[in-house]
Amino acid sequence: MWERDMLASVTEARTDLGSTVRYWAEERPDAIALDDGTTRISYRELDRQVDLYARAFVAAGLEPGTRIAWLGKNASLYFTLLVAASRAGLAMVPVGWRLAVPEVRYILADTGAALLVCQPGFAATAKAAADGLGTLHTVLLDTADDDSGLEVLDDWAASQGSAGLPDVDPERGVLQLYTSGTTGNPKGAVLCNRNMFALRPVIEASDVDWYKISSDDSMLVIMPVAHIAGSGVGTIAFYNGCRAVIRAEFSPDAVLDCVQDGVTHMFLVPTALQMVVNHPRAAGTDWSRLKLVMYGAAPIPLELLRQCMHTMGAQFCQQYGMTETTGTFCALPPEDHDPAGNDRMRSAGKALPGVEIRIVDGMGQPVPNGTIGEIATRSALNMVGYWRNDAKTRETVDGDGWLLTGDAAYMDDDGYVFIQDRVKDMIISGGENVYPAEVENAIFGHPDVLEVAVIGIPDEKWGEAVKAVVVPKAGHEVDPASVIAWARERIAPFKAPKTIDIIQEMPRNATGKILRRELRAPYWEGRERQVG
């Protein structure tokens, strides 16, 4: 039986991001908390800076529950602001730096953010996206930039003075991550302090030794902070009082440099792993201090896994989760990884300690083992809900706390989950989530296109690639390059289609709905799983 109170019980001194940093500032004040490759910040210094920003936020009149936004790449400052937001009762909203201006504007408007902090390279995007938003009072730079005309964060904070801090509510949202949906509009998944930390003591008290992290370890944060794989990994480092090694964005050289510098834990998507192990420097890198490589967001080919295990020499763990579950809730542990291959390596693993997983039918009722249904999960990891979208929250999380993932799978008698397909139509390309409706909305309006359906097709490098299937308007010819360029003007380039198919009529069911599955089928024929 699920006991929410038991799962929510955490070490008293580490119940939220703010108290966690303060705990380590007292226990290990000189230990490195943040390392961005240029500057190393101790837990003592991080705590001091967090307190300064948190008190400035309160002095500026930002009340508990207010949203503040970040537009930039991974940075130590982002994590400092995230902890400060927790201490001030606010919620942090990292905005993907690769998004187009309309996409950034939508998120800023939806959150009602009162404050936006951006890096200098994104000042123009920030100003364009914020123009005319009455709720957004302040747009700040993280460092001086004479050309932008924006105020610098530290100058602004100093001008606000200092104020007392509110009590921290562990159920109040502290991190809001945007995930696109089948309606085409992104949804803000609200995660609270309880979501961040509730399972850590449960895991520490379990026999899952491979998932335990000591204060002497160091965690690489190189996936984008606008994703749970970026922000979530950073907060796990804080909980354990270890060094968070922050790098602005992924590159094979950056990963190899960090491994050489002693990183012990990392999370990478399979595409990134492939780039790392095939890099000319990989063979000469000292991998001896690397303990655990976590990977997810797409299945990993066995040959690539063999290569990674041979080259890196670390333990490997496949992770399955989603933004709405604060990341990983199901994992394939190192002991199930065999270079020779085995049946379990086809699975996504089994539930972490403190997590329940079941497979359900269309009515939400459990199905027998071996039967395909939808994955549902229940734990203290499940989000507070979608921001200002109660209807969608109720669709996703039922009254008993079960969250529907949208993925179809079966479970074996040992609790291992074997994903078969997606209930929803999401495409995962290079670890990035792309929703067909969002891409379709960007293509609609092209002067030559009558209808469009977007699908994911197999791609050896990215796992899946985005393809648009279009029907021309009568008397028109469609230039594929023109459609791709049209889409790239309206959405981030990684979401835009890589290829275009032109057909004369869409396949439809009896009610007129386009059958994406029929469009996808020829490309996935002969493959064991219909996801990349």
N, C-alpha and C positions, 0 to 999 in steps of 0.2 A: 504493500500500500504506500502510495506517495505521501510523504510527510513534508509539507512545505516548510514548517518551522525547523525541522531537522536540517534540511538542505540550506536554509537561509542562515544557519548559525555559522558565524565566522569568528576568527580570532578577534577578541574585543578591541585590540589596538589597531586592527587593520580591517575596518568595516567599510571603508570608502577610499577613494583615491587620495583625498586630502589627508586623512589620518594615517594612511599607509606611508606616504612620503615623510610625514612627521615622525612616525615610528622609526623609520630607518635613519632619519636625520639624528635621532637620539642614540640609536643602537650602533650605527656604523656611519658616523658623520663624514668621515673622509673617504668613504667608498665612492666609486664613480657611479653616478646614476645615469648620466647621458653622455654619449660620446658621438659627436657628429663628424669625426675625422679631422677636425680642426681644433675644436675646444672640448675639454672634458669637464663636466660639471658634477661636483660632489653632491651627495644627498643633503648635506648641510646647506650648500649654496642653492640647490634646487628648492628646498623648503623656504628659504628666505625670499627667493624670487616669486615663488607661488604665493606667499603671504602678501607680498607687495601688490601683485596684480589683483588678487582676490579682494583685498581691502579697497583698492582703487575702483573695482567694478561696483562694489556696494556704495562707495562714496559718490559714484556717478549716477546713482539712482537705479541701477539694474536690480530689479526685484527677483526673488527666487522664481525659477521657471522660465526666465528670459533666455532667449537663444543668442549666442554669439557665433560668428562664422569665421572660418579660416579658408583662404584661397591661396594655395601654394603647394610646394612639394613637401616631402617628409623633412622635418626639422626639429631640433631640440626645443625650439620655442613653441611649436605646436603642442608638444606634450606638456610643457610648462603651463600653457594656457588651459589645456584640458584639466589638469589637476587644480589649477586656480578656479576654473569654472565649478568644479565639484565643491571646493571649499566655500565658494560664494553662493552655492545653491543654483547655479546656472547650468545650461546644457551647451555643449560644444557641437558645432556642425561643420565638419570638414567637407569642403566642396572639391570635387575632382578637378584638378588643374587642367586636364585635357578637354573639359567641356566647353561647348560654344557659349557665347554671350547669352542667348535666349535660355539655355539650360541652366546657367548660373543664376540668371535673373529669376527663373521659376523657383529655384530652391530658396533664394533669399526672400522672395515674396511669400512663399508658403510657410517658412519658419517665422516670419515677422521679426527676423533678427534685428537687434538694436545696434549691433557692433559687427564690423567686418575687418579682420586683419588680413593683409595680403603681403606677399613678397613683392619686391620691386618689379620683377619680370611680369607680374600679373596686374600691375596697377591700372593699365588701360582697360583690361577686361573688367576689373573690379568697378571702376568708375562708370563704364558703359552699362554694366548689369545693374548697378545701384541707382542709376539715374531715374529720378521720379518716384522712388520707393519711400513713401512717407514714414514707414516704420523704421527704416534704417537711418539712424541718427549720425553715425560716425563710421568713416572708412579710414583705416590706419595702415601705415606701412610698418613692417617689422624692423626696417633699418632706413637710414636717410637716403633720399633720392631727390635731388634738387629739381628734376624735370617733372615729377608727378604732381607736385602741389599738395600732396597728402601729408597729414601730420604723422609724426613718428610715434609708435606705440609707447615707448618709454617716456617721451616728453608728455604725452597725453596722460599717462598714469601718474606722473609726478604732479601734474596740474590738478588732479582730482583730489589729492590728499588721501587720508586713510579713515576707514570706518570699521565699526565692529562687524563681526561675521555672524551669519545666522546659524541655527542648528542644522545639521545635515540630516536630510530625510533619505534613507537608503532606497526608498521606493520612487523617489523623484528622478526623472530623466536627467542623465549627465552627458550622454553621447547620442547624437541623432545622425544616423547614416541613411543616405538615400539609395533606395533600390528601385529600379524601374519595374513597371507592372504591365499586365496585359492590356490595360486601358491606354497605355502610351505615356501616362504621366507618372513620374517617379513618386514613390511613397517614402515618408520619413519613418524609419523604424527607430523607436525610442528605447534606449537601453539605460538602465539605472545602475547605481553602485552595487546593488545586490546581484544583478546579472553578472557584473564583472568578476566578482570575487566569491560568490556563494559556494561554488564547487571546489575551489582550491583546497580548503581544509579537508573536505571529503576525500579528495584524491590523495592528500598527504597522509591521511589515516588509513588508506587502502594499501593493497599489495601491488598496485600499478607503479612500480618503481621507475620504469622508463619515462614516465610523464612528470616525475618530480624534478624540481629545479632548486639548486642551492644558491645562496648568496654569492658564492664564488664563481658562478657561471656567468655567461654573457650571451645575450639574445640579439640576433640580427633583426633589425626592423627595416626591410627594404621593399616590401610590398606597399602600395599607396595607402596613406592614412585615411583616405576617403572610403576604404574598404575595411571590414573587420579584420582581415589578415594583416593590416598595418596597425591600426589603432589597438586592436585586441592583443596582439603580440607585445606591444609596448607596455600595456597595463599589466600583463602577466609578469614582465620583468620587474615592474614596481612592486608587485605583491611579494615577490621573492627577494627583494632588496639587491638584485644583481644589476649588472651593467647593460643598459639598452644601447646597442650600437646602431645609430640612426644614419641611414644614407638616403640622400635626396630622392633617388630613383634607382631602379634596377639596371645594372649592367654586369656582364660576367666579370670584368676587371674589378668592380667594386666588391662583389662577393668574394673573389679570390684574395683580394687585399685584406678583407675582414677575417677570412679563415686563417690567413698567415698571421694575423694579429691576435688570434686566440679565441675567436667566436666559438662557442660550444653548442649553441642551438640556433636553428634557422627554419623558416617556413618559406618554401618556394613552390610555385606552380610547375608542373612538368615541363612546360615550354622553357621556363627559365633554367631548370635543372639541365635540360638538354644543351642549352647555350653554354652553361658553366663547364660541364664535363668535356665538351668538344672544343673548348678554348685551348689554344696552344700552351697556355701557362698551367693548365690543370695538372698535367703529369708531374711538373716540378714543384707543385705546391705542397707545403707541409700540412697534412690533414689531421695530424695526430691529436690535436686538442678538440676536434669536432666530435660531439657526443651523439646528437640526434638531429636527423633531417626530417622535418615534417613536410608533407606535400599534400596537395588537394586541388579542388576546383575542376579537376578532370582526371580520368583514369590515366595511368602511366603504362606505356608499352613495356612488356617484360624485358625486351632487349635493352631498353633505356635504363630500366631499373637495375639490371645486371651490371651495366656499365657504371652507373652511379655507385652501387655498392662496392664494386671492385676499386674504383678510383678514390672514393671518399673514405671508405673503411669505417663509416659510422653506422649507428642503428638508424633504421628507417621506419616511419609511421605514416600511413595514409590517413588523412583526416577528412571527415564529411560533416558539413554543417552549413549554416547560412547566416546572413546578417541577423535575421529575426531570432536566431538561437545563440546570439553572441559568439558565433563561430562554432567550433567543433563540439559535437555532442556524441559522435560515433567515430570510432577509430579502429584501424587495423594495426595491431601492435607489432613491434619488431619481431617477436618470436614467430609470427605468421608470415614473415618475409623470407622467401627461399629463392636464391638465384636460379634454382632448377625449375621453379614454378610449382604451384599447388592450387587446389580448388579454392582455398580461402582467399588467395590473392586476387580472385575475380570479384571479391566482395568489397564493400566499403567498411567492413569491420563490424564491431559490436558496440553497444552502449558503454559510455564512460561511467565510472562510479557516480551514483546519485542521479542518473538519467534513466528514464523509461522510454522504450521504443516499441511501437506495435505497428502492424500493417492492417489497414482498415479498408472496408469497401466504400461504395459511394454514399452509404448512410452513416458512415463513421463507426461501423461495428467491426471488431477484430475478425480477421480471416484466419483459417488454419495455416500452419507452417507449410511453406512450399507453394502457397497461393499468392498470385500477384495482386497487389492492392496499392494504396497510397501510404507512404511513410508518415506516421504521426509520432510526435515526441512530447514528453512532459518533464520539465525540470525547472530549477531556479534560473536556468539560462534563458528561458523564453522571455522575449521582449515584453515591455510594459504595454506596447501596442503601436499602431500606426498613428502618427501625429495628425490630429484633427480628422481622423477617418475611422470613426467607430464602426461603420458598416463593414469596411474591409477587415478591421480587426476581428469582428465577430465571425466573418467568413473563415479567417485563418486560425483563430484560437477559440475553442469551444468553452462552454461554461465550466467544464471540469479541468481546464488547463491544457488540453491536448492541442498542439500546434500542427497543422497540416503543412507538409513541406512542398507539395506539388510534384514529388518524384514518385514514380511507380517502381515497386520492388517486391521481392519476397524474402522471407526470413527462414533460415534453416533451424533445425532443432537445437543448435548450440547458440542461437541468438545472433548469428552473422547475417547481415543485410546485403542482399544482392540487387543492385539497382539495374533496372531493365530499360527504362525510358523515362521521359518527363511527362507528367500529367499536364503541366503547362508547357508552353512553347519556347521557353528561354533557351538562348544559344550561349554557350560558354566558349569564348575565343581568346586564347592566351591568358586564361584566368579572369577575363573581364566578362561580366554579365551583359548580354545584349538581348533586348526583348523585341520580337518582330513588330509588334504594334507601334513601337516608338520609331523604328526605321520606316515602316510603312507610312506613318504620319508625315515623316520628313520628305518622302518621295511624292506623296499625293500633291497635286498642283503642278507637277511637271507638265508642260504643254503637250507632250506627245503620249502621255501615259493615261490610259483609261482605268486600269485596275493593277494592283500590285499585291503580291504576297511574298513575305520574307521567310526564308528557311535557313537552317544551318546544315552545311555539308562537311564531310570529312576533310581534314587538312593535316598533313603530316607534321607541320611545324606548330600550328596553333591549336590543334585538337579539333576545332570547328572553324569554318569560315562563313561569313555572312553572304548569302546569295539572294538577290531579288528576282522574282519571276514576275514579268509584266505583260499586260495585254495592251497593245497600242490602241489609240483612238482611231476611229474610222478615217481612212485616208492619210494617216500619219505613219511615219517610220521612226522607230526608236533607235537612237544612238546610245549604246551602252555607256560610253565614256561621259556623255552628257548627263545621264541619270546619276551616275556615281558622283560627278562634280556637284550636281544639284543637291544631293543628300549631304555631301561634306560641307556645304555652306550652312546647313541647318542643324547638324548634330556632330558630335565628336568624330574624328576620322576613324577611330577603331570600331565605331558602330556602323559606319557606312558600308554598303555592299562592296565586296571585292569583285564580284562577277554578276552579270545580268543574263537571265534567260528570257527569250521573247517567245510567247505562245499566243495562240489566237483565242483561247477560251480557258477559263479557270475550271478545274474540277470542283463540283459542289455536291453537298448532300441534299436531301429532300427539302430542307428548309432554306436552302440557298447559301449555306455557310461554306466558305472555301475550305477544301480538304487539304490542309498543309501536308498531312501525312502522305497523301498520294504524290505530292510534289517532291517530297523528301525521299520516298522509297527507292527510286533508281540509284541514288547516290550512296545509300547505305546497304544495298543488297549484298548478302553474304557476310555481313559483319555480325558479331555476337551481340553487341549492344548498339542501340540506336542513338547513342550519344558519343561525343568525341572525347 
